[in-house]
Amino acid sequence: MSSDFHIKPEIRILGIDDSALLHERVMIVGTVFRGGDWIDGILRSDITRDGLDATEVISTMIKNSRHYSQLRIVMLDGITYGGFNVVDIEELYRETGLPVIVVMRAYPDFEKIRAALRHFSDGEVRWDMIKKAGKIEKLITEKNRTPIYIQKAGIGVKSAEKIVRLTSIRSNIPEPLRVAHLIATGIILGESRGKA
Amino acid sequence: MSSDFHIKPEIRILGIDDSALLHERVMIVGTVFRGGDWIDGILRSDITRDGLDATEVISTMIKNSRHYSQLRIVMLDGITYGGFNVVDIEELYRETGLPVIVVMRAYPDFEKIRAALRHFSDGEVRWDMIKKAGKIEKLITEKNRTPIYIQKAGIGVKSAEKIVRLTSIRSNIPEPLRVAHLIATGIILGESRGKA
């Protein structure tokens, strides 16, 4: 997909976050947004803590959704969910046909990640998926001087930045991810908290 | 509280809905909204299916929330949650100090409710709580010609109507209730559905 990807103000976006690591299965929540404004739907599934099923579970959750045909973008909050369950964003793009934008609040500490992955027998596989996610771009939105960092699959960096700006109306985090985080923590812990 | 209750566009509202009756405990979800626009937080608790604990559980959930001091209004989706677990809206108002607005998509079928309550040994207690919720007002919002019905405690009908109009930006249902419904069904069933 080229960087002249057409962006309507009401572009349908699925933002996905995970919940606290309380159990072997970790709940993930998807919010279907129109741009940064309205919530059209909520999806829920679960992945294995430190497993390798995140890409497949997220892909299946998307393809089974009644919103699938309207969705244009998937937004992820980093590429590791439920501990070290790494999402292969190129594979997610291929499987769903939907471009993926990864949003991070901080530049990843790759040395630390690599060290942690040494405890996994398949650490190299996970490390390859992390490297494959590609270049990390720094982005400063109008809403907040704190930069965020993005990666992408199936979309140019200019279009990805436009979509992040369009939807970051409440903080420096796009609404689909901010709200997915509130829901995932609120449902599991009884009250939402934290970073967004 | 008089009907000249001051309404800021960003008035903090808690909208509460319940989820499908799959188990003995039924999840309830609260969304903290600023007017009809932004979600500030998510609360979650659970009540007993066909029990009588809804008033107390909701009241405790509100008083324990970090958002309590900022909240100005509680919105309920009808007054029966988790089957026939009736909310005593006067008691909820007294316990929390927050005015309560009840929103209904249809005028309640009181004959049917009364008949169903005959199967409960404490059906009369529940019936009294339902009668006590007071007069039902019909309201037509700008967004949709389909009328809705409201009841209230601790607030005048004019102010209640203003708040419902202010927050019904997406459908004829106020956003805090529309989104609470999407979350409650989405989390329990895997994908949101239905009425809003």
Interface residues (C-beta under 8 A of the other chain):
Chain A: M27 V29 W38 I39 G41 I42 L43 R44 S45 M61 N64 S65 R66 R170 V179 L182 I183 T185 G186 I187 I188 L189 G190 E191 S192 R193
Chain B: M27 V29 W38 I39 G41 I42 L43 R44 S45 M61 N64 S65 R66 R170 V179 L182 I183 T185 G186 I187 I188 G190 E191 S192 R193
